[in-house]
Amino acid sequence: VARAAGWNNYEHFDSQIDWIIANKETENIQFVIHEGDITHFNGTAEWTDAKNQMNRLSSNGIPYCITTGNHDYGPNGDTSTRSSGFNNNSYFGRTSDYCSQSTLQECYDGTLDVAYDPDNPSDYPSAAETTNSYHTFTAGGRDWLILALEDAPRSQVIDWAYDVVTDYPDHTVAMVTHDYLWQDISTSVISRGTCSTPNNPCGYGMEDLTGGAKTGTYLWNNLVKYFENFQIVLNGHQIPDGSAYLASTGDNSNTVHQLLINYQQGATYEGHTSDPSPYNNPSSRQQYQQGGSGYFRILSITGNQVSVSAYSHSCAQGLVELNATQTNHPCPSTLTAHEFDFTLAAP
């Protein structure tokens, strides 16, 4: 939803934040998660927009976590380096409003190979990374630990995350990272990413940098599956349908609920699912050039039950411009075909 050259999606970002703030009390919103691709070209104007929007959440008492996608790295977002505007103090760096949130407990600083403690910022250089962080809060009778990991995490980041989860055995753990789960539309097979799946981290320039660029399968095998209290994984990145769910059993016989959520190329409407490609069947999809038309996921938790829904305040307000082939299929405010429930283990 960035304001990059030729991308006019900022109003949808604005609309999302408007809805969250307006419904903080009625929906009992406890935490917001951003899955990355904050920008399209890792550009200054984009980072400024994103900072301003996300700061609206924290200034209204709504905690959030945010981490990087592949477009947030390297010159013009080309992923050739781990350099990102994210770490700039003017945006989401160590002295930013983001890092001042009481829910943010620690960041992993890859420049020093140590954890950055926001309570002691003077111990770290201005270049200290903040793209990897963990957050804690209590909601719904649970203590939560949220891991926000960079796109294609480096091996040392995963080691750090392992140590963090080890320190919080009584918290329900959820993790967000940009690329983890993917869906093969042609076969409907849903699996964790590998170096052979489309749009995988192994093809990025970051793979050749120190620590590499790890896939969803690597994250499962070296982090997620080991912990009984690891219950949710969220990611974006993969296309085209924007939605996939996989329940897997960890080493402690626990269920891990893994959700792909990415509406950047649109979402199949209920009743128009014969062809999942937005290029071949645009009448069944929202205008994907608008970065997803403001759809976002809502996880409503009551006790151990989680109800998942998809909503667009932009569609509800009529802000989405449809192309000529879509005039008979205006985007709905809710995507009923993307609603489902799952059950968490008791805390």
C-alpha positions as CSV (number, residue, x, y, z in Angstrom):
1,V,0.0,0.0,0.0
2,A,3.0,2.3,-0.4
3,R,3.2,5.6,-2.2
4,A,5.9,4.6,-4.6
5,A,6.2,6.1,-8.1
6,G,3.2,4.9,-10.1
7,W,1.5,3.3,-7.0
8,N,-1.4,5.2,-5.7
9,N,-2.4,3.1,-2.7
10,Y,-1.8,5.4,0.2
11,E,-5.5,6.1,0.8
12,H,-6.0,2.4,1.5
13,F,-3.2,2.4,4.2
14,D,-4.9,5.5,5.6
15,S,-8.3,3.8,5.6
16,Q,-6.9,0.7,7.4
17,I,-5.5,2.8,10.2
18,D,-8.7,4.9,10.4
19,W,-10.7,1.8,11.0
20,I,-8.4,0.3,13.6
21,I,-8.4,3.5,15.6
22,A,-12.1,4.0,15.3
23,N,-12.8,0.4,16.4
24,K,-10.2,0.1,19.2
25,E,-12.8,-0.1,21.9
26,T,-15.7,-1.7,20.1
27,E,-13.5,-4.5,18.7
28,N,-11.2,-4.6,21.8
29,I,-8.1,-4.4,19.6
30,Q,-5.1,-5.5,21.6
31,F,-2.3,-5.6,19.0
32,V,-1.7,-5.0,15.3
33,I,0.8,-6.9,13.1
34,H,2.4,-5.7,9.9
35,E,3.9,-8.4,7.8
36,G,6.4,-6.4,5.7
37,D,6.8,-4.9,2.3
38,I,6.3,-1.6,4.1
39,T,7.7,0.1,1.0
40,H,8.0,-0.8,-2.7
41,F,11.3,0.8,-3.5
42,N,12.9,1.3,0.0
43,G,12.4,5.0,-0.6
44,T,12.4,8.0,1.7
45,A,8.9,9.2,0.9
46,E,7.5,5.7,1.4
47,W,9.2,5.3,4.8
48,T,7.9,8.7,5.9
49,D,4.4,7.7,4.9
50,A,4.7,4.3,6.8
51,K,6.1,5.9,9.9
52,N,3.4,8.5,10.0
53,Q,0.6,6.0,9.6
54,M,2.0,3.5,12.1
55,N,2.7,6.2,14.7
56,R,-1.0,7.0,14.6
57,L,-1.6,3.6,16.2
58,S,0.9,4.0,19.0
59,S,-0.3,7.6,19.7
60,N,-3.8,6.2,20.1
61,G,-2.6,3.5,22.6
62,I,-2.6,0.6,20.1
63,P,0.6,-1.4,20.2
64,Y,1.9,-3.0,17.1
65,C,4.9,-4.9,15.6
66,I,6.3,-4.4,12.1
67,T,9.1,-6.0,10.2
68,T,10.6,-6.0,6.7
69,G,9.7,-7.5,3.4
70,N,11.9,-8.1,0.4
71,H,11.0,-4.7,-1.1
72,D,12.3,-3.0,2.0
73,Y,16.0,-3.9,1.3
74,G,18.7,-2.7,-1.0
75,P,18.8,0.1,-3.5
76,N,15.3,0.6,-4.9
77,G,14.2,-2.5,-3.0
78,D,16.3,-4.9,-5.1
79,T,17.3,-7.1,-2.0
80,S,21.0,-7.0,-3.0
81,T,21.9,-5.9,0.5
82,R,20.4,-5.9,4.0
83,S,20.4,-2.1,4.0
84,S,16.9,-0.8,4.9
85,G,15.4,2.5,5.8
86,F,13.6,0.6,8.5
87,N,16.5,1.0,10.9
88,N,16.7,4.8,10.4
89,N,15.8,6.6,13.7
90,S,13.5,8.8,11.7
91,Y,11.3,5.8,10.9
92,F,11.5,2.6,13.0
93,G,15.1,2.8,14.4
94,R,16.2,2.6,18.0
95,T,15.0,6.1,19.0
96,S,11.7,6.0,17.1
97,D,8.2,5.9,18.5
98,Y,8.0,2.3,17.4
99,C,10.9,1.3,19.7
100,S,9.5,3.3,22.6
101,Q,6.4,1.1,22.9
102,S,6.1,-0.6,26.3
103,T,5.3,-3.9,24.5
104,L,8.6,-4.0,22.6
105,Q,11.0,-5.8,24.9
106,E,14.1,-6.3,22.7
107,C,15.6,-6.1,19.2
108,Y,18.2,-8.3,17.7
109,D,21.0,-6.1,16.3
110,G,22.6,-7.8,13.4
111,T,25.3,-5.1,13.1
112,L,26.7,-6.2,16.5
113,D,25.4,-9.7,16.6
114,V,23.8,-8.9,20.0
115,A,20.4,-8.0,21.3
116,Y,19.6,-4.3,21.4
117,D,18.0,-3.3,24.7
118,P,15.6,-0.3,24.2
119,D,16.0,0.5,27.9
120,N,19.7,1.2,27.3
121,P,19.9,2.8,23.9
122,S,23.2,4.7,24.6
123,D,25.0,1.3,24.6
124,Y,24.4,0.9,20.9
125,P,25.5,2.9,17.7
126,S,23.0,4.8,15.7
127,A,23.1,2.1,13.0
128,A,21.7,-0.5,15.4
129,E,19.2,-2.8,13.6
130,T,15.6,-3.0,14.8
131,T,14.1,-5.2,12.1
132,N,13.9,-8.2,14.5
133,S,12.1,-7.7,17.7
134,Y,9.9,-9.4,20.3
135,H,6.9,-8.0,22.0
136,T,4.9,-9.1,25.1
137,F,1.4,-8.3,26.3
138,T,-1.5,-9.9,28.1
139,A,-4.9,-10.2,26.5
140,G,-7.8,-12.7,26.7
141,G,-6.5,-14.4,29.7
142,R,-3.2,-15.2,28.0
143,D,0.4,-13.9,28.1
144,W,1.5,-13.3,24.5
145,L,5.0,-13.3,23.0
146,I,5.1,-12.0,19.4
147,L,8.2,-12.5,17.4
148,A,8.7,-10.1,14.4
149,L,11.5,-11.5,12.2
150,E,13.0,-9.9,9.1
151,D,12.3,-11.2,5.6
152,A,14.3,-14.4,4.9
153,P,15.9,-14.4,8.4
154,R,19.6,-14.9,8.9
155,S,20.7,-18.0,10.8
156,Q,21.9,-15.9,13.7
157,V,18.5,-14.2,13.9
158,I,16.8,-17.6,14.2
159,D,19.2,-18.6,16.9
160,W,18.3,-15.4,18.8
161,A,14.6,-16.1,18.4
162,Y,15.1,-19.6,19.7
163,D,16.7,-18.2,22.9
164,V,13.9,-15.7,23.3
165,V,11.1,-18.3,23.1
166,T,13.1,-20.5,25.6
167,D,12.9,-17.6,28.1
168,Y,9.1,-17.4,27.8
169,P,7.7,-21.0,28.4
170,D,4.4,-19.7,29.8
171,H,3.6,-17.3,26.9
172,T,1.6,-18.2,23.8
173,V,4.0,-17.6,20.9
174,A,3.0,-16.1,17.6
175,M,5.6,-15.2,14.9
176,V,5.4,-12.9,11.9
177,T,7.8,-13.0,9.0
178,H,7.4,-11.9,5.5
179,D,7.9,-15.2,3.6
180,Y,7.0,-18.6,5.2
181,L,4.0,-20.3,3.8
182,W,3.0,-20.7,0.2
183,Q,0.2,-22.2,-1.9
184,D,0.6,-24.0,-5.2
185,I,-2.6,-22.7,-6.9
186,S,-2.3,-25.4,-9.7
187,T,-2.5,-28.3,-7.2
188,S,-4.0,-26.5,-4.1
189,V,-1.0,-27.9,-2.1
190,I,-0.1,-25.6,0.9
191,S,3.3,-26.0,2.3
192,R,6.2,-24.1,3.9
193,G,8.6,-22.5,1.4
194,T,11.8,-24.1,0.2
195,C,14.5,-23.0,-2.2
196,S,12.5,-24.5,-5.1
197,T,9.2,-22.7,-4.4
198,P,8.4,-19.5,-6.3
199,N,9.5,-16.1,-5.0
200,N,11.7,-17.8,-2.4
201,P,14.6,-16.1,-0.5
202,C,17.2,-18.3,-2.1
203,G,17.0,-16.3,-5.3
204,Y,17.6,-13.0,-3.6
205,G,20.9,-11.3,-3.3
206,M,20.7,-11.6,0.5
207,E,21.3,-15.3,0.2
208,D,24.9,-14.6,-0.5
209,L,25.4,-12.3,2.6
210,T,26.5,-13.3,6.0
211,G,23.9,-15.5,7.7
212,G,22.1,-16.3,4.4
213,A,18.4,-16.0,3.8
214,K,16.4,-18.8,5.3
215,T,13.1,-20.3,4.1
216,G,9.9,-21.2,5.8
217,T,11.0,-24.9,6.0
218,Y,14.2,-23.9,7.7
219,L,12.3,-21.8,10.2
220,W,10.0,-24.7,11.0
221,N,12.9,-27.2,11.4
222,N,15.1,-24.9,13.4
223,L,12.7,-22.9,15.5
224,V,8.9,-23.3,15.3
225,K,8.5,-27.1,15.7
226,Y,10.5,-27.3,18.9
227,F,8.3,-25.4,21.3
228,E,5.0,-26.5,22.8
229,N,3.8,-22.9,23.3
230,F,4.4,-22.0,19.6
231,Q,0.9,-21.7,18.2
232,I,0.7,-19.1,15.4
233,V,2.8,-18.1,12.3
234,L,1.8,-15.3,10.0
235,N,3.3,-14.3,6.7
236,G,2.6,-12.4,3.5
237,H,4.6,-12.2,0.3
238,Q,3.2,-15.1,-1.7
239,I,0.6,-14.6,-4.4
240,P,-1.9,-14.7,-6.1
241,D,-4.9,-15.5,-3.9
242,G,-3.8,-13.9,-0.6
243,S,-5.0,-16.6,1.7
244,A,-3.8,-20.0,2.8
245,Y,-3.9,-22.0,6.1
246,L,-1.9,-25.0,7.3
247,A,-2.1,-26.7,10.6
248,S,1.0,-28.7,11.5
249,T,2.0,-30.8,14.5
250,G,5.1,-29.8,16.4
251,D,7.6,-32.0,18.3
252,N,5.5,-31.7,21.5
253,S,2.2,-32.9,19.7
254,N,1.1,-29.2,19.7
255,T,-0.8,-27.7,16.8
256,V,0.8,-24.7,15.0
257,H,-1.6,-22.6,13.0
258,Q,0.2,-21.1,9.9
259,L,-1.6,-18.4,7.9
260,L,-0.6,-16.7,4.6
261,I,-2.2,-13.3,4.3
262,N,-1.3,-11.2,1.3
263,Y,-3.9,-9.4,-0.8
264,Q,-1.6,-7.4,-3.0
265,Q,-2.9,-9.0,-6.2
266,G,-6.4,-9.2,-5.0
267,A,-8.6,-11.9,-3.5
268,T,-10.9,-14.4,-5.0
269,Y,-14.5,-13.4,-4.4
270,E,-17.0,-16.0,-3.2
271,G,-18.7,-17.4,-6.2
272,H,-16.0,-16.3,-8.7
273,T,-13.2,-18.8,-8.0
274,S,-13.0,-20.7,-11.3
275,D,-9.6,-19.2,-12.2
276,P,-7.2,-18.0,-9.5
277,S,-5.1,-15.9,-11.8
278,P,-6.0,-12.1,-11.7
279,Y,-4.5,-11.8,-15.1
280,N,-6.7,-14.4,-16.8
281,N,-9.9,-13.7,-14.8
282,P,-9.8,-10.1,-13.6
283,S,-13.6,-10.0,-13.2
284,S,-13.4,-12.2,-10.2
285,R,-10.8,-10.1,-8.5
286,Q,-10.3,-6.7,-7.0
287,Q,-8.1,-4.2,-8.8
288,Y,-4.7,-5.7,-7.8
289,Q,-2.8,-2.6,-9.0
290,Q,-4.1,-0.9,-5.9
291,G,-2.0,-3.1,-3.6
292,G,-4.9,-5.1,-2.3
293,S,-7.6,-2.4,-2.0
294,G,-7.1,-2.2,1.8
295,Y,-8.0,-5.7,2.8
296,F,-6.6,-6.9,6.1
297,R,-7.1,-9.9,8.3
298,I,-8.8,-9.8,11.7
299,L,-8.2,-12.5,14.3
300,S,-10.9,-12.3,16.9
301,I,-10.0,-14.4,19.9
302,T,-12.6,-15.6,22.5
303,G,-11.2,-18.0,25.0
304,N,-9.3,-20.6,23.0
305,Q,-11.3,-20.0,19.8
306,V,-9.9,-17.8,17.0
307,S,-12.2,-16.5,14.2
308,V,-10.5,-15.3,11.1
309,S,-12.0,-12.7,8.8
310,A,-11.0,-10.3,6.0
311,Y,-12.2,-6.8,5.8
312,S,-11.6,-3.7,3.6
313,H,-12.7,-0.3,5.0
314,S,-11.7,1.1,1.5
315,C,-14.3,-1.2,-0.2
316,A,-16.9,-0.3,2.5
317,Q,-16.4,3.4,1.7
318,G,-16.3,3.0,-2.1
319,L,-12.7,4.1,-2.4
320,V,-11.6,1.3,-4.8
321,E,-11.5,2.1,-8.5
322,L,-12.4,-0.9,-10.6
323,N,-11.3,-1.4,-14.1
324,A,-13.7,-1.9,-17.0
325,T,-13.9,-5.7,-16.6
326,Q,-14.8,-5.5,-12.9
327,T,-17.7,-3.1,-13.0
328,N,-20.2,-5.9,-12.3
329,H,-18.1,-7.2,-9.4
330,P,-17.4,-4.3,-7.0
331,C,-15.3,-5.4,-4.1
332,P,-17.2,-6.4,-1.0
333,S,-16.2,-5.0,2.4
334,T,-15.8,-8.6,3.8
335,L,-14.6,-11.7,2.0
336,T,-16.8,-14.5,3.3
337,A,-14.9,-17.1,1.4
338,H,-11.8,-16.2,3.5
339,E,-13.5,-16.7,6.9
340,F,-12.6,-19.7,9.1
341,D,-12.0,-20.7,12.7
342,F,-9.3,-22.6,14.6
343,T,-8.7,-23.5,18.2
344,L,-5.6,-22.6,20.4
345,A,-4.3,-24.8,23.1
346,A,-5.3,-23.6,26.6
347,P,-2.8,-21.3,28.2
